[in-house]
Amino acid sequence: MNPDQIGPYRIVRLIAQGGMGEVYEARQAAPVERRVAIKVIRSGMDTEAVLARFSAERQALAMMSHSHIAAIYDGGATSEGRPYVVMEYVAGVPLTEYVDGHQLDLGARLDLFLQVCSAVSHDPQHGC
């Protein structure tokens, strides 16, 4: 898949491609102008179980508000029927690349790990 547009979002570039699908950088023009990331489920991965898990993940993330979790803005299906989720675009590099590139000591690595744990363990039921 190499789209120019997904729903109302204009694709800028492919960020990453993995076993579950692709992640694109895109531009939203209306009702607000902003840069977003779009995760699209790969063709062939659209089994009932995968779609149910993707939907549950999208709903859980949409309920969260945490400084270390990208905000969910939208979701839908492409013209080919592939589900997607639109989220806040976060510029940067993968955590492993950052850690290796900055030659962080054990204490700094543990601090980053604790920040990741805080985000992963965030409970949307508490409205934090």
Phi, psi and omega in degrees: 000129177219073187279159171264337186211139170232113186057226180275008186259129178271123182286132177263312181194161172278125179272311184206156178223132181220192182296328182271336182163205182238155173236128182244148165271137182216169177243134172258132181257330183213150002284348174232156177261124179196162176270136181226166171246139180236122176260123182241130178292135181292143175301135183096343178263010186270045174286162180302318181294316180295317180296321178294318179294318179298317179296316179295319178297316180299317180293317180298315180294324180296334181276349184269149172222102184213140184297342181252015178233127179297135180288143176268131182253325191197174176194167180171207178224143178291174178296341176270000179088009180277126181292148177218160175228137180254129183223170176304135176276127178242112180287146178152195180235161176303148183305317181297321178293319178298312182299313180294319182292331181260002179045053182291142176283174184301318180299316179293323178295319178294323177299315176298318179300318179295324176295319177296316178300319179300316180291315182295324182272002181302131183256109182296342180291339180270356176064027181283000000 
